[in-house]
Amino acid sequence: MGIVTDDDDISTDDFMWLEDVTGDAALTRVRARNESTVAEFASDEEFRALESRIRDILDTDSRIPYARKRGDFLYNFWKDAAHPRGLWRRTTMEQYRLDEPEWDVLIDLDALASAEDENWVWKSAQVLRPSFDRALVSLSRGGAADASVVREFSLSTRSFVAPESGGFHVPEAKTDIDWIDADTVFVGTDLGPGSLTDSGYPRRAHRWQRGTPLDEAPVVFEGDQTDVAVSASHDSTPGYERSLVQRATDFFNAVTSILNDDGSTTVIDAPTDASVSVHEEWLTVRLTTPWVVDGTEYAAGSLLAAKLDEFLAGARDLTVVFAPDARTSLHQYAWTENYLLLVVLEDVRSSVRVVTLGDTVTSDRLSGLPDAVDITIIGTDPEFGGDEYFLDASGYLTPSTLLVGTVGREPVALKSAPAFFDTTDLVVEQYFATSLDGTRVPYFVVRGAGTGGEPAPAGPTLLYGYGGFEVSLTPAYSGVVGAAWLSRGGTYVVANIRGGGEYGPSWHTQVLKSGRHKVHEDFAAVAQDLVERGITTPDRLGAQGGSNGGLLMGIMLTKYPELFGAIVCQVPLLDMKRYHRLLAGASWMAEYGDPDDPEEWAFISDYSPYQNVSPPAMHGGAYPPILITTSTRDDRVHPGHARKMDALLEEYGYDVSYYENIEGGHGGAADNAQAAFKSALAYTFLWRTLGGGDS
């Protein structure tokens, strides 16, 4: 027997040795399991054809080159077949409007990796304002999710600034960094004992002057060891220059303060579970829970605004920018120079509003947008870009369109993505399942339209879900899903279960800790509703999820095995007895609870997949076949979760397949080739296991 479920002694876990990420014994088993899975699912012409098709989609030159406008240039990171690691490049707005812009390549990551003999994977770049002549570039080795090397880059010379020449350089670590001015940055990183929190993120923020040793940079702000993280940032908006510091006490609570010139701090006295931001003279507060101020209660999910200086002085003259109702929620918001853009969801369908703040508040719906699509704010540049904005519009059957506009004028389509699959005979439907406690749970179904008003006979059905951290699953086009699943006759379903943010913060907060069972019940209710509506049958229904969604898949396997014919469980949390001791796990205790607290372990233990695996004889039957995938380089969710679950299921004789990418980080892939393989493996496993047959 692999594990004893009611003993805190980790010595009762026969598979603890698989938590040794790079241990010889662990990697020997990983390689053997990989070989077995590849031999079964990824070795024939059908797989290679699908993998090639997905790779073509990911690499296509005709996809939209999304860009961020910074000053006079638009910056883009681009991968294709010729540049699998990618190019960091920029162009002008005049060029960007063309079908084939001329790009100025700043960094060729493939050439850099070759020259330095490093497995570099792109993370990010922060361009210095307002000169835009330097950048802080973050690169990870092998695609680690959080840890990176930070190097200063000169956009003038197209080269990195060496540390011996005064360039900023931070060794590999989980680092938070931000420009203050051309010669100064805020930085939090691993500087030895006491510099990191229990979650492995920075505990201190330093002001680092060019040409001085990093380990001598003075501390400007410090949190507690048990905090999740501390960060510092600088707002360079002309006339409103200020620095802010933030102490995240857990994943959902943080204290934000103004860092004064004398080193003191002034707390922005808003609820710690609210999202707080500043723009010019305005403070905005997005509430997670209700807030009572001077006898007035503001609802959870509201967006409030106040004059920052007046608020800091004690005034509480709050303006309601957005108030939710039973069907609507605030999904996204962003400032232009003079206006606030809101993306509002109504039963998981998007609209955009333009808000004007001042003596009076106006909120007008943005016209000129496509109907029945998901809208995302891609970017604004409130410091230097005026009231220009970029939006992305797409739907399950509608490829993305990039729109550009300026407040006061309707947006225009700037670029459109190609269609990667035929949608002629496909339809999108929305249904509502009823969960165990009576809650209506929406879900979308994408399938063949059929004839005579009747839907087409369903092929294998794939149900996707996440259910955590207030992450909303909104309708969006996926060429990979279309080509690999829908075009072969499959039905695709997305469940908007609780734990997400589709109906505002309460859709998430009601499932924290002891309420977690509602997430699982919602997903199971959608699965049952699909069968009751005749859309599928249990033996033809597969489920897929990653990370927190991987935890959900583990729970479906062990608690609801009769509902599914196959499960794909990606980069998952599975051992909830030890998750808080592995990598970034401690930062998620506000979501799941503390396994070391007996009262909280009581409800965690009820669903923790690793602790709930049992022999077939104990639950009256077999689990459905499952594919578990992870990444050796994932520094967020420990690969030990997946490794141990695979070993335990195999020990009990279950049908379990396993694949671990040696690179890739939490996303599971370091480049498009790996991403194509990972996707093709998942869809091939599901199609064959669910009886898709030849396609």
N, C-alpha and C positions, 0 to 999 in steps of 0.2 A: 504493500500500500504506500502511495507516494507521500501522503501528508496526513497528519493528525489535526483535526479541525478545532479542537477545544483546548489546545495547549499553547501558551505563549512561547515556549522554548523552540527557537528556530531549528534546533538540532533534529526536531521531528520531521523536518522537510527534507526528504531524500534528494531533492533536486536543487538545493541551495547552491551547489557548485556551478550551476548554469548562470548564476548572477555574476560570475567572473567574466566580464565582457570580452576581454581578449585572452582569456585563459586557453591553453592548448587543448585541454580536454573538452571544454565547451565548444570551441571553434571546430574541433574534429567532428563532434556530433552535428553542428550546424551544417558543415559541408556535406556530410553524409545525407542529412535530411534534404538539403537543397538538391542534391543529385537525384534522389528518389522522386521528388516533386517534378523536377525538370523532365525526367525520363517519362513520367506518366502524362504530363499535361503540356509540355513545352518542347516537344522534339519532332513533331510531324509538320507536314506542309501546311495543314490548316492553321496551326498555331502561328507558324512563321508568316503566313499571309496576313493574318489579323494583326500581328505585331508590326509588320511593315506598314499596314494601313494606318494604324494608330500613330506610328512614327511620322508618317507623311503629314498627318493632321497637325501634330505638335510642331513639326519643322517647317510647315508651309510658309512661304514668303508672303502669301496673300492675307495672312491674319493681320489684325489691327496692331500697329506698333504703339501701344499706350504710352503716354509720356507725361511727365510732370513739368509744368512751366515754372521756371525759376529765372527771373529777370528777362533778358532778351532771348533766352534759349529754352527749348523743350528737351528734356533728358529722357532717355529710354534705355532699358537693358533688353538685349535681343539675343535669342538663341535660334539657331537653325542647323541644318545638316552640316554646313561647312564650319560652323562655330558652335559646337555642342556645349562648351562651357559658357560662351556668350561674349557679347560686345557691349561695353558701356559707351554710349554715343549721344550726340546732341545735334539739333538742327534749329533753324529759325522758324517762326510761325509762317512766314511766307513760303518756305520750302515744305513745311509740314502739310500745308493745304494741297500740295500736289499729290498725284497718285504714286509717284516714285520720288520721294524727297532725297536730296543729297545729305548724307549723314557724315558728321565729323566724328570719327572714332577716337575716343579718349583712351580706353583700355581694351585691349584684346586679351581676354582672360585665358584663352587657349595658348596664345603665345607666351603670356606671363607664366602660366603653369609649366610649360615646357622649359622655359629659360631658367626657372628657379627650381625645377624638379619637385614641385609641390602639387598636391591634388586640390587646387583651389576651387572653391564654389562661391559664387557671388552672394553677398548678403545685402549690402546697402551702400549708399554714398550720401553724405551730407555736404552740400555746397555752401561755402562761406558767403554770407550776405554782408554788405550789399555789393562787394567787389566781384563775387562769383569767380574768383581766380584760384581758389584752393578747395579741396574736398577732403573729408575724412572718410576713407574707404574701408569697409568691413568685409573681410574674406574669411571663410571657414575652411578647415581642412576636412575634405570628404563629406561636406554637407551637414556638419553638426548643427542642430536646431538653434542653439543659443550661443555657444562659445564661438568667438571669432578673433582674428587678428585685426587691429585697426592701424592703418597707415595713412599718412598725409600724402596727398597727391596734388601736384601743380598742374592746373589746366593750361597754363601758359606754355610750359615746357613739355607737357604730356609725359611726365615722369614722376615717380615717387620721390619725396623729399627724404633723404637719408637722415637717420637720427643724429649722426655725427655732424650733419649740416643744420641741425636745429629742428628737424622734422618731428612731428608728433608720431609716436609709435607705441602701441600698447600690445604686449604679448598676448597669446591666446588665452582667453578668459571670457566669462560672461560679463560683458562690459557695457556700461551706459556712458555715452559721451555726447557733448554738444558744444558748438562754437559759442564763445562769448564775443571775441573779436579776433583779429588776424593773428594775434600772438598769445591768446588765452583760451582755454577750454574748461568746461566742467567735465569731470571724469569720475566714475566709480568703477572699480575693477578689483581683481584679486591681487592684493598686496601683502598676502601672508595672513597669519592668525588674526582673527578679529575683523577682517575686512569684508567678509561675506556673511550673509544671514544663514540661518539653518536651511533655507530653500536654495542656497547656492548663488544668490544674486548679491549685487553690491549693498553693503550696509552703510557706507560712507560716501559722501560726495566731496570731491577735492576741486580746488581751483588750481589749474596747472599752467604755469607760465612757460612759454617757449624757452628752450635752452637750459631748463632746470631739470634735475632728476625727478622722475615720476614719483618715486617713493618718498620724496621730500615735499611734495605738493601739499599745501595746508588744507586741512579739513574745514569745510564750510557748513556741513550739515551731517548729522549722524542719527541713525535709528537704533532699534534694539535688535539683539541677536535673533529674537523670535519673529521679527518682521519678515515680510516677503522680500521687500527691496526698498532702496532709497534712490532717488534720482534728482538731478538738478537740470534746469533748462534756462535758456535765455531767449527773450523776445526782443528782436531787433527792429520792430516796427518804428519807423522814424517818428519821434515825438512821444513815443510810448515805450521806450526801452525799459525793460525790467527783467529781473531774474526770479524764478520760482523754484521751490524745492518741494518734494513730495515724499512722504513716508507711507508706504503701503503696509498697513498692519496685518492684513490678510488679503486674499485674492480679490475681495469685493469692497474693502474699506481702506481709505487713504486720507491722510491729512495733508492739505495743500497750503503752502504759505508763500508770502512774498519775502524774498531775501533782500533785506535792506542794505544800503551801502556800508553801514557800520558793522555788518555781520550779524545783526539781530534778525529775527524773523517775525512777521505778522501773519497770524493764522487767518485764513479765509474761513470764517465760522459757518460753514455749511455742513449738512449731514455728511458723515464720513463715507456713507455708501452711495453718495451722489457723484455724478461726473461733473467736475468743475473745470471751467476753462475761461480764459480772458482774451478779449480782442479790443484793442484800443482802449476806450473808456468803459467798455462793457464787461460785466461778469455774467456768465451763463451757468445755470445749475440744472442738470437733468436728474430728476428724482428717481430713486429706486424704490423707496418706501414713502408713505405719506409724511408730510412735514407741516407742523403747526407753527405758525409765526403770528404773533400778536393776535391770537384768537382765530386766525384764518387757516383752514386746513387745505393744503395743496396736495393733489392726488399723486400717487405713485405713477411714474411715467410722464409727468408734466415736465416741460422745459420752461424755466424761469429766467428772467433777466433783471439786472440791477446795475446802476452806475457803481463801478468798482470802488472809487474813492469814498463815495457816500456809504457804501456797505461796510467798508473797513472802519469807517468812523462811527458805525453803530446803527445807521439808518436801515430800515427793512422795507423799503418801498419797492416791492417786487412786482414785476410785470409778467403775466402769464403769456408766454409765446405759443405754447401748445399744451392742450389738455386732452388726454385720451378719453375714449368711451369704450363700451364693451366690444366694439369691432375694430377700433383703430389703435395704432401705436406709432410712436416716433422711431423710425428705423435708422435715420442718419441725419446729421446736420453739419453745415460748414458755412463759414463766413466768406463772402467776397469783401471788398474794401468797405462797402456801405450797406450791405444787405446780408440777411441770414437765409440760407437755403435749407429747407426741410424736406426729407423724403418720408412720406407717411404711408403706412401699410393699412389697408382696410381688407380684412379677411385675406391677408397675405398678397394683396395686389397693390401696386405702387402708384403714388402720385407725388408731385413736387409742388411745394408752396414757397413763395417769396415773401419774406417778412421784413417790414421796415420798422425799426425801433426809433423812438423819439418821444415827443410829447404825447403823440398818439401812436398806436400800434396798428399796422395793417398787415393782413395775411391774404395773399392772392394766389390762386392756383396758377401754376405755370402752364401756359397754353403751347400748342405746337408740338406736343410729345406724341409718340406712337401709342396706340391703344393696346391694352391687355398685355403689357410687358413689364418686366422688372426694371426699375430705374436705379442706377447707382451714381453717386457723385464721384467722378474720377479725380477731379482736382480743381482747386482754385488757388490763387496766389494773392491773398489779401494785402500783403505788404507792398508788392510791386506790380500786381497784375490788374488793378482796378476791379471792376465788377464782372470780369470775364469768368466763365465756368465751363467745365467739360463734364458731360454726362454720358453714361453708357446705358443703352436700352436693349434688352434681349428677352426672350422667352424660351420655353422648352423647345418650341419649333421655329423660333425666330432668331436667326444669327444676330450677333451684336452689331449695333450701329453706334458710332461715336458721334455725339452731337456737341457743338460748341455754340455758346451764346453769351450775350451780355445782358444783364438785367435791364429790362425795358424793351427788349426786342426778342422775338421768338427764336429759339435755337434752330440751327440748321445742321443737317447731316454732313459730317466732315469725312468720315470713312465708314465703310461697311465690311464686315467679315463675310467670307464666302460660306455657302451652305455645303456641309460635308455629308449630308444624307438626304434622301428624297422624303419630303414630308407630305406628299400629295394625299396619301391615304391614312394619315395619322391625325388623331384628335387629342386635345388636352381637356380633361374633366376634373372638377373638384368635388370631393365628397367629404362627409363628416362622419366619423365613427364615434360611438359613445363609449367612453372609458368606464372603468369599474365604479368610479364615484359619480358618474353621470355627466362628466365634462365632455363637451363636444370637441373633438379633435379633428382638424382639417387635414386632408391629404390630397395630393394631385396624382392623377393617373394619366400616363401618356401611352396610347395604344392605337392599334389599327381601327379605322372608322367603320369598316364593314360595309354592308349594303342593306338597303331597305330599312334604314333606321336602326338596324341591329348592329352592335359592335362585332368586329371580326373575332373569330375564335382565338382565344389567348394562347400564345406560346408560353414559354417559361416567363415567370413574373419575378422581377427584382424589386424588393422593398428596401429603400435607403433611409437611414435615420441617424441622428446625432444626439439631441436631447440634453444639452448642458451649456453652462457658461454664457447663457443668454445669446447664443449663436443662432440666428435665424436662417432657415433654408428657404430662400426665395426662388421663384421660377427663373431659370437661366439656361441658356443654350450650351450644350456640350456636344461638340462634334464627335468626341470619343464615345460617349454613351449612345449617340445616334448610330454611328457606324458599327460599333461592336455589339450593340444590343437591339435597338429598335429596328434597324434595317434588316435584321435577321428574323424578325417576327416576334421579338420579345416585348413584354409590357414592362414599363418602368414606372415606379411609384415612389413619391417622396412624402414622408410623414412629418408633419409640422407639430411634433409632440411637445409636451411641456418640458421645460429645461431650456428651450430656446427663447427667443425674444419676439416671436411673431405677434403676440398680443401684449407686448410691453413687459416691464420688469416682473410683474406678478406671475406671468407665465413661467418665469424662471424661479423666483424666490419661493414659491410654494412647494418646490421639489427639492430644496436644499436639505441635506443631512437626512433626518428621519422621514422626510417626504419623498425620498428618492424612488420609492416603489411606484409612484405615480408615472414616472418616465417609462418604466418597464410595462406597466399596465396600459399606458397609452399606445405603445408600439404594438403590444399584443392585440389590443382592440382593433387597430388598423388592419393587422394581419387577419383577424377573424372576420372583419367587415368585408375585406376583399373576397373571402370565400363565400360569405353569406350573399353577396351581390352577384355571385357567379363569375367574377372576374378571373378567379384562379382556383386551384385546389392546393391543399397543403403540400402534396408531393411535387407540385410544380412551382412552389413559392420559395424564392431565395431571399436572404437578407444580407445587407452589407453595411458596414460602418467602420470608422477609424478613430483612433485615439479614445476620447470619451465614448464615441460611437463604437469603438472596439470593445469597450467594457459592456456596452449595451448588447453587443453580439454574444459575448460570453454568457450574459444573463439569459438571453434567448435560448442558447444551447442547453444550459443547465436547468432552467426553470420552465421553459416553454418549448421543449423539443418537438412536441407533437404538431406545432404550427408550421414547421418549415421542412423543406426538402434539402436545403443546403444553406451554408452560412459562410461568408467571407469576413474575417476578423482581422483588421489592419492596425498596425502599430498600437496595440491595445494596452490598457490597464486591465489586469486580471487578478493579481494577488493583492486584494485590498487590505490584507493584514499588514503588508509591508510597503505599500505604495508610498507612504509618507517618509520612508527611509531611503528611497531610491531616487537619485537625481533630483528633479524639481518637484517631486511629489509632495513635499511639505507645504508647498504654496497652494495646494488644492484642498487643504483640510476644511476651508470655509465652504467648499462645495459638497464634499462627501462626509466630513466628520473625522474625528481622531480615533484611530483603531486602538490606541493605548488607553482611552477612556472607556471603562467597561460599559457604561450606559450607551455610548455611541457605537462601540463594537457590536452591541446587541443587534442594532438594525443593519449595520454594515455586513455583519457575518451572515445575515439572512440572504444576501444576494451575491456576496463576493464569489465570482466564478471559480477561482482556484480552490477555495474551501468547500464549494458545493458540488464538485465533480464526484460522482458515485458510480460504482459498478452497474452494468445494465440490470442485473438481478434486483438491485435495490430500488429502481424506479420503474420497473415493469417494461423496459424496452430499451432501444438503442437511441443514441443521439443522432441527429442528421449529420451527414458528412460536412466537415469544416476545413477551410483553408485559413491558416494563420500566417500572416506576414509581418515582418518587422525589419529594422535596420540596426546593424551593429553600431553605427555612428550616431544613433539617436541619443542626444544628451538631454532630452526632455522626459520622454517615457522610456524607462529602462527596458532593453530587449529581454531581460530576464523574465518579465511577465509572460511574453509570448513563448520563450524557450521552455519554461517550466510547465506551462499549460499543455504544450505539445507533448512533452515527455510524459506527463501524467495521463493524458488521454490515450497516448500510445500504450502505456503500461496496462490500461484497462481494456485494450483491444478495440477502441473506437476507430472509426474511419477519419483520420486526421492527416492532412497534408500541411507541409510547412516550408516557407521560404524566407530566408533572411538576406537582405542586401547588405553587403559588406560596407557600402557607403550609404549616403542618402539622407541622413538626419531624420527628423520627425516626419518629413514629407515622404520618406521612403525611397526617394530617388535623387541622385545628384545631377542628372542631366536627362535630356529627352529620350535617349536610348534606354536608360534604366526605367524611366517613367512609362515608356511604351511597353517594355517587358512586363512590368508590374501590372499594368492594366490588362494586357492580353492574357496574362496568367489568371487573373481574377475572373475575367469574363469567360475564358475557356473552361475553367473549373465549374463555374455556375451553369454554363450552357450544357455541358456534357452531363453534369450531375442531375440537372433538372429535366433531362430528356429532350434537349433541343434538337438532337439529331443533326443530320447534315444540313448545312446552310450555304 
